[in-house]
């Protein structure tokens, strides 16, 4: 009985992985990414990285109270 439930758990994990990666099946390999998506994700990731690096400096400096 234990082995049955263990096998059933593996089946559920595989099914969830298949459903979670369904998007990758629709996109063809080698299709270029639109420029709009590149710009949006580039700005978003760049702003997050800059805020993580410069944020503590601004928060803990003497000028942080002005913001």
N, C-alpha and C positions, 0 to 999 in steps of 0.2 A: 504494500500500500504506500509506503514511504517513497519507493522508487517511482510510482505512478505520479504522485504529487510533485516530485522533483522534475520529472519529465514534463509535466504540465506547466510548471514554472518556466522551464526552458522555452517551451512553446510560446508562452505569453511574452517572454523577453524578445524572442525573435520577431513575433508579430508587431510589437511596439516599435522595434528598430526598423522594420520594413515600412510601417506607416509614418514614422518620423522622417525617413529619408525619401519619401515619395516625390518631393520637389526635385531631387537630383535626377530622377528618371525622366522628367519632362524636358529638362534642359539638355540640349545636344552639346557634345564636347566640341570645343573650338568656336562656339558662337561668341562673338564679341559682346562685352558688357556695354550697355548704353552709356553715353558720356554724362547724362544727367545723374545716373546712379553712382558713377565714379565720383562726381563732384560732391554729391550729397554725403556719401559715406566718407570721402576724404576729409571734408570739412568737419563732420561729426567726430571722427576718430582723432583728427588733429586737435580739435577744441578740447576733447576729453583728456588727451595726453598733456596738453599745455596747462589745463586747469589742475591736473594732478601734480604737475611739477611746480608750477608757480603759485598754486593756491595756498599752500602752507606759508610761503614767503609773504604773501599779501596779508594773510590772516594774522600772523604773529609779528608783523612789523609795526612800526609806529603809525604808518599811514593806513593800516587796516581798519582803524576805527572810523575813518572818514567815509568808507564805502558802506 
